[in-house]
Amino acid sequence: MRRMGFLMRSRRTGAGMAAILVVTMAWAQVPMTAQDFHVPGTQVGDMPLSALRPASECKTCHGDFDPANEPYATWAGSLMALGGHDPLFFAQMTTANQDVANVGSFCLRCHVPAAVVTGHVANPSGSSLDARDREGVTCHFCHSMVDPQYQAGVSPPEDLAVLAALAAIPNYTANAMFVLDPQGRRRGPRSDHQASHELLVSPFLREAKLCGTCHDVGNVATTKLPDGRYRYNLVNTEAPDHDPWMQFPLERTYTEWKLSAFASGGVDLGGRFGGNRGPVVSTCQDCHMPTTSAQACYYGPTRNDMATHDFAGAAVPSLDLIAAYTAGDLDIDQGTIAAGRAKALSMLQRAATIELHRDGDDLVARVLNHSGHKLPTGHIEGRRVWLNLKFFDGTGTLIDERGHYDPVEAHLDEAGTTVYEMQVALSEDAAIATGLPAGLSTHMALADTLWKDTRIPPRGFNNASFANAGAPVVGISYADGQYWHEQRVVLPAGSVRIIATLYYQSLPRHYIDTLRDANVSDDWGDTLHTLWQNTGRGAPIVMASESLSFVDTLLIDGFEGP
């Protein structure tokens, strides 16, 4: 491998550039330290492992009685439970670690948070993880979380002592800045519980900011300048501001929701999401933990508002990878993964709709976003949505297509359609600092520039507020309040029927190839690529479909006729 010199610069100030550190590395790795990725909240050593109980203990009372609804089985088939077995995550983390030393420890805090309690988070490669770590985001982890913003008369009084014992209390909701009760006292939202263990009543479990703890992610090694650009911080320096809006955006799902109409009173979606909650949905939990009539515990009462622990999102392709990777593992129930996959597919198929109408010689296709965040949202790498349009003549022959996907080559023809996605880049300053070329980049851990963000906003979208929060529109235009996108296409001559299909994809070939080809550290890239090949090569998933036929007129050579 070629050798490079790397410059790590501080952000620009009115006084000019601060000190420059020059380092020679074997590959393009920025020599950051654990201090660069330090965040407030619970740290290694703050909670004894004995205080964080394994999920198998929770199963004793909360599992093995109603697989479709019980907390344990619904959780076990979700990405929350399977984060420690996700080959996509480990392949991503390897390339991130190659680019930036020690960044893996930051990633591990969200994906396998028990590693903070076991201490294995200190190894950024993830090679030290054990079975407890690999349980992912466990029952006891969430139910021992403390609201960092203490609310008198609302938060359990015991939380005051927990917060006072911290070296630093998180002031923002993001970046895995979680706080755990070091005594492991479980928390729940119900005051009429019949738990056989200590249970503190905490409304925090029903608040969206609990989810936002890990579903808003900024690059803590960057800082936003007054002119809106982002620049790297000094090496071996904790972020000067832990406000995620002051850091380069890697994920803004919680922010997108927080600035939407869902967060400000809720949205009536007619029962599309939420289960028994009713037509109005507001919080993350409303949609991703739908309520049903069921028991939370095998000896407890049947409740009409029992929240299932599905945590279903758009993880169909990732769950396929995990199922293949864990085949034969006696500790993994393939049935729960299949159930989780079905729920994720259902979520995808309810997240958007298509409307078609003819306007003279044009077809107008509108894609509407019904989720509480951008479409798509979440981790930015690889995720994309697009509209495929097929035009047929009177004999049923396909005469034209926009947004064609070739399953043999696993390739999308982007010409003629809008791809809703986010892409990142390196600025000229970042290029100088890293030795990598400026412009569009797959080096997410080093990115400091938004190259593209054409994703469809949620209801309540406002350009100014989203831009201020690091979630702007880039490369497309959406008006304030717009939660849809329209594509206008000239109808091909002879068209009498159109079929529009909205597709979602998170494992495109170019992305999976990059994770394999860029990996020079371990086998995760090859492992992921093989699993990808064996599970359908990341085939796009149908989110919605709509058709339109012209029964009384034909379009012939640009003229309408009988």
N, C-alpha and C positions, 0 to 999 in steps of 0.2 A: 504494500500500500504506500501511496505517496505520503510524504510528510508535509505538514502545513504549519504556518505560524498563525496564531489566533490572538486577536485583540479583544479584550473585554473592556468595554467603555461604560462609564456611568451615563445617565441621561444628561442631555444638554441642559445647561442653565445659562442665565444671562452672563455669567462669568466665563463661559466657554466650557471646554471639555475638562473633566476631572482626570485623575490619574489613569494611566493605561497599563494594563497588565499584559505582557507578551509571553505566550506559552507555546512550546512546540510539542505536538501530540502525534501519535501514530495514525490517528484518523480524526475526522472533524468532530472532536468532542470538546465542548466548552467546560473548563475545569471548575465547575461550581461545587459548593460544599453543602452539607446538611443545613447550615445556617441560612443559606439562600432560600431554602424551602420550608423553613420553620414557620408554623402558624400557631396562633393562640389556641388554647383549649387543653384537653387531656393529652398528656405526654407519656412516653415510656416510663414506667415506674410509678405512675399516679394511681394505678388500679391493680391490685394483685390478681393473678390469673384465677385464683380460687373464687373470686367474687363474680366472675363472668362465667355463667354456666353454659355447657354445651346444649345445642338444640335438642339432642336426644332426650334430655331431662324434661324439656317443655312438652315433647311429644307424649309423655306419660299421661298428661291430662288433656292436652289440646290437640291430640291426634288419634288416629286409628279408630274413629267412630263415624266420620262423615267426610270421605275424601273430596267430595265436590265442593264443600263449603268450609270445613274446619280450618283453623289457622295454620296448623302444621303442614298438611298436605298441599294447601294452596301456595304457601310460602315455598315449599320444597321444590316446586316446579318452576320457580321464577329465577330471574337473573340475580335477585338478592341472595338467594341460597347458593347459587352456582358460580359466583364471581371467582372463587378460588379454583375453578375447573374450566375457565374460559380460555381456550387457546388464542382467540383473537386478542384478548386483553394482554396476554403474556407476550405475544408477538409484537404488539404495539409498544409495550413497555421496553422491550429489548432495544428497538430502534431509537426510542426516546433516550434511553440510557447511553446509547452510543453517541448521541448528539450532545447530551448534557449530563455530566457526572452528577449522580445522587438524585436525579429527578424521580427515579423509581419509588423512592420512599414517600414522596408526595402522592404518587398514584395509588400506592398500596393503602393509604389511609382511607380511601373511599371503597375500593374494591374488596379488600380483605381487612376491615378495620380491627379485627381481633389481634392483628399483628402488632398493633400499638400496645396492647395489653401483654402479649407474649414477649414483646421486645424485638420480634423478627422484622419489624418494619425498618430497623436500622440497616439491614442489608438491602440496598436498592434493587438488586437483581431479582429478588423474590425466591432465590434458591434455598433460603433458610426456612421457608414456610412449612408448617406442619399441618396435621389433620385438623387441629382446632382453628388455625388460620383459614384453612380452605373451606370452612363452613360458610364463608362469605359474610353477608350482613345478617346476623342471626336475630332470633326472637329477643334474646336477652340484651343484645346490643341496643336495639331500638328502644326497648322498654326500660333501659336504665339511663336513657339520655335525659339530660337536664336542660331546660330552657336557659340559654346563656343570659337572656335579658329577663331578669327576675321581675315577676309581676306580683306585687303585694296583694294578698287576698285571693290570688289565683294559683300561683306556683306553690308547690308544697313547701312549707317552712324549712324543711330539711335542706332545700336547695341553697339556702343562704350560706351555710357552712361549706357546702361543696364548692361553690363559686369562690368563697373567700380563700380556700386552700390552693387555688390555682396560681401559677406564676403570672398568667395573663388571661383575662376573661375576654372571649370573643365579643366584639362589638358589631359584627356583621354576620350575615347568614350566607355562607359559601365555603368553598375550599376545604371541606372536611374539618372545619373548626368546631368539632363536636366536644361536648362535655359529658363525661360519664360519672355516675355515682360510684365512688370508689368502694362503697360497701355493697354495691350490686343490688340495692333495693329496687324492686320492680315498680314501674309506674304504668298507670292505665287511666283511661278517661272516665271510668264509671265509679260512682259513689256507692252503688248497690251491688257491688261484686260479692262473690262468695269464695274468693281465693283462699287456698290452703297455705299460702305463703304471704309474707308481708307485701302489701300493695299500696303505694301512695297514689292519690288521685291527682292527675296532672293533665289538664286540657291540652298541653303541648303535643300529645300524641295525635290530636285531631287537627293540628295547625299545619298549614302548608310550609311554614318555615322549617319544620322538622325535616321535610323532604329537601328543602332548599339547601340544607347543610352540605349535601353532596351533589346537588343538581344545578349548582352555579359554580363554574370553575374559571378562574382567571390564572394567567401565568404569573405567579407571585414573584418571579425574577424580572418582571418588567414594570414600568410605571408610565402612566399616561401624562403627557406634557400638556401645557395650557392650549397648544394649537391642535390638540387631538391626536397627535402622533404618539406612538409607544416607543420606549427605549429601554435597553437592558439596565438593570441596577449594577452597582459595584459588586464584584465577586466577594463572597463570604460576608454578605450583608443581608440581614432580614429585611423584608419588604418595608419601605418607609410608611406605607399606608395599606392596611389590610382590607380596605374597601375594594371588593372585586370590580366595581365599576372603574377603578383607577388602574386596572391591570388588563393586559391583552386578553380578549375573550376567547376561551376554549370551549365553553358551554355556557349558555345563558337561559336555560329552560326555566328556572325559577324566576328570573328577572322578566322574561317574556310573559309569564303568567302574572307576575306582580303588577305589570303595567297594562294588563288586559282588562276587559270588562268582567271577566270571570272573578277577578280579585276584588272588584269594586261593586259588590252586590250580587254577583252571580248572573248566569245566563240560562234562560229557559230553552232547552234543546228538546223538549217534548219526550223525555225519557230515553234519549239516545244513549246516555251514560248514567251511571249512578245506582242502578238497581232499584231498591225500594226507597231510595232517598227522595224520589219525586222528580219532577221535570227540571227544576233549577239546580244547576251544579256550580260550585264555586271553587273549592279547594282541590289540591292534587288528590287527596284521599277520596273525594266525591267520585272521581272518574276511575282512579287506579285501585281503589279498594271498595268496589260497589257493595252495597248492603243487600242482605237477603234475610229470610226467616230461617234461623239456624241457631245452634248452640256454639258458644265459644269454648266451652269445656264439656267433657262428656257427662259430668254430673250437674251442669248448670242449666238454667232455664233456656227455653227457646225464645229468642229475641227477634223482633221484626226488623231491627236495625243493626244486625250483626254484620260487621265489616269483614268481607272475605279478604284474605291476604294474598290476592292474586299478583298485585304489582305489575299487571300486564301493560306492556308498552308496544314497541315495534320489534321485539327481539326474536321474531320467528327464525331468521337465518342464524343468529348466534346460538339459539337453542338447538338447532339442527347440528351445528358444529359440536356443541357440548355433548349432545346425545351420542354422536359418533365417537367422540374422544373418550367418553366414560363407559362405553359399551363393555360389559364384563366386570365393571367395578361394583362389587356387592354392596357398597355403601351408598350407591346412587340408584334411585328408583326411576327407571326409564318411563314408567307409567305416569309419574307426576310431571316429568319433563314433557311428555306428549300432551298432557292436559294443559300445562302452561303454554305450550306452543299454540294450542287451539284458542286459548284466551287471547294471546297476543295477536293472532290472525284476526280474531273478531274485533279487537281494538283498531287494528289497521283499517278494517273494512267499514268502520263507523266514523273514522276520522275525517272523511272528506266525501263530497258528492260532486257530480258533474251536471251542468245544465247546458243544453244545446239549443240553438235557434238559428234560423236562416235570416240573413239580412241582405236581400238582393242577391248578388252573385257571391256573397261571402257566407262562410260558416263561422259563427261565433261560439266558441267553447269556453265555458266558465268553470273553473275549479274552485270550490268553496272549502275553506278550512273550518272544521267544526271542533278542533281541539283548543285547549286553553293556552297554547303556545304556538310558535312557528311550526310550519309544516314543510319539511321534517324538522325535528328539534334534536337536542341531545349532543352527544359526541360528534364533532363536525366531520371527522374523516370518513369518507366513503359513502355517507348517507345522501341519497338523492331521490327525488320524485319527478316523474315526467308524464306527459299526456301523449298517448299514442292515438293517432287518428287514421282510420282506414276508410277509403272511399270505394263504393261499389256501383257498377252500372246495373241496368235493368235485368241482365242475365245472371247477376250475382257474382260477376267477375271483379276481382280487386283491380282497380285502375290507378290507385295512388295510395301512398302511405307516408305519414309523418311520424317521426319518433320510433323508427323500426329498431327492434332488438334482435340481433342474430345470436341464437342460443349456441350455435356451433362454435363461433368465435368469441362468445360472451362479450359482444360489442354493441354499444348503443350508437346509432346514427343520430347525433344531436342536431343536425341541420333540419330546420323546419319546425322545431318544437322548443319549448322553454324547459330547461332543466332547473328544478328548484333545489338549490344546494348552497353550501358555504365553502369557500376556498380561501386559503391564506397564502401569504407571501413573505419574503424577506425584503426589508428596505435596503437602501444603499448603505446605511450605517450598519445594519445587521450583516450585510455581505462583507463589509470591511472587518467586522469583529470576528466573523466565523471563517472567512475564506471561501464561503459558498456563494454561488451566483445570486444576484438580486432577482426578484420577480417571483412568480408563482412557484410554490415549494411544497414538497411532501414532508418537510422537516417541521412538524407541528410544534415540537418543544422549543424551537428556535424562532418561530414566526413572530413577527411584530407588526404585520400589515394585513388589513382585510382586503383581499383581492376581489371577492365576489360574495354577495349574499342575496340571492334571489328568492329565498324561501318565503312562503306565503304567511303574512302576519295573522295573529288572532283577532277576534272581535275587540274593539276598543283601541286598536293600534293608533299610535301617534308618532309621527316621524321624529319630532324634536326629543321627546322623552326616551324613545328607543335609542336614538343616536347618543344621547347623553349617557345612557347606561351601557354603552358598548355593544349594542345590538342593532346597528343601523341597516338600512337597505343599501346594497351596493350593486350597481350594474343593472338596475331595473327601477321602476317607479311604482310606488303604491301611495294612494292618497290617504290622508288621515281617516281612520274608520274603516278602511278597506280590508276585508278578510278573504278576498278572492283574487283570482287572476284570470284575465280573459286572453285567449288567443284567437286572432281573426285570420282566417285562411280563405283564399279565393277557391271556390268550388271547382274542381276539375270538370271539364266538359263531360257530360253524360252521367254525372253523379245522381243517383236516386236514393242511396242509402249510405249513412255514415255510422260507424261504430267508434266510440271514444272510450278508451281504457286508461285509467290512471294507475301507474305502476310505482312501487316502492322498491328500492334496492339499497342494501347496506354493505354488500360484499362484491363490488364491481371488480372485474379482472385486473384493471390497472393498479388498483389499491392492493389487492392480495399479491400480485406479482412484485410490487414494490416492497412489501413487508418480507417477502422471501429474498429478493435479490439484494436488499440493503443490509440484511442480517449477516454480520461477520462475527457474532459473539456466541451463538448457541443454535439449537435445532428448532426453535419455535417457529421461525419463518417457514422452514420445510414442512414441519408438522402441520401448520395451519394450511399451507398450500395443498397438501395431500388430502386433508379433511375437506377442504373446499371442493376439490375435484370429485370427491366421493359423495358429496351431499348436494349435488345439483349445480355446482359452479356458481353459486350465488344468484340463481335465477330470480328475476324480478317477481314481485308479488302483486297480484291484482288488488288494488284498494277499492276501486269503483269502476262501473262501466255504464254507459248510456248509449242509446242509438236514436237516430233520427231518419225518417223516411219521407220522401216527397211522393205522395200518391196521386196528385192531380197535375203536376207539371214536371217536365224534364228540362235540364240545362243542357242545351245542345249548341256547341261552338259559341258559348257566351250569350245565347239568346234563349229565353224561355219559350217553350212550345207545349202544345197539348200532348 
